[in-house]
Amino acid sequence: MPQLDPAPWLTIFIFSWLIFLTILPPKVLAHAFLNEPAPHNAEGSKTSAWNWPWH
């Protein structure tokens, strides 16, 4: 049965994973994010309690 011969498929599998793990990650990580998150202050915003007229 020729489909059980691992000789050509194993080399294709190994080379494809080498390409995925060596060439593609630096290319993907080189892209800059358009909306960089802005650092927030350590102080939270001061909110006052609502004045409910029926309480």
Secondary structure as the mmCIF struct_conf table of DSSP 4:
data_model
#
loop_
_struct_conf.conf_type_id
_struct_conf.id
_struct_conf.beg_label_comp_id
_struct_conf.beg_label_asym_id
_struct_conf.beg_label_seq_id
_struct_conf.end_label_comp_id
_struct_conf.end_label_asym_id
_struct_conf.end_label_seq_id
HELX_RH_3T_P HELX_RH_3T_P1 PRO A 2 LEU A 4
HELX_RH_AL_P HELX_RH_AL_P1 PRO A 6 THR A 22
TURN_TY1_P TURN_TY1_P1 ILE A 23 ILE A 23
HELX_RH_AL_P HELX_RH_AL_P2 LEU A 24 LEU A 29
TURN_TY1_P TURN_TY1_P2 ALA A 30 ALA A 30
BEND BEND1 HIS A 31 HIS A 31
HELX_LH_PP_P HELX_LH_PP_P1 ALA A 32 PHE A 33
BEND BEND2 LEU A 34 ASN A 35
HELX_LH_PP_P HELX_LH_PP_P2 GLU A 36 ASN A 41
BEND BEND3 ALA A 42 GLU A 43
HELX_LH_PP_P HELX_LH_PP_P3 GLY A 44 LYS A 46
HELX_LH_PP_P HELX_LH_PP_P4 SER A 48 TRP A 50
TURN_TY1_P TURN_TY1_P3 PRO A 53 TRP A 54
#
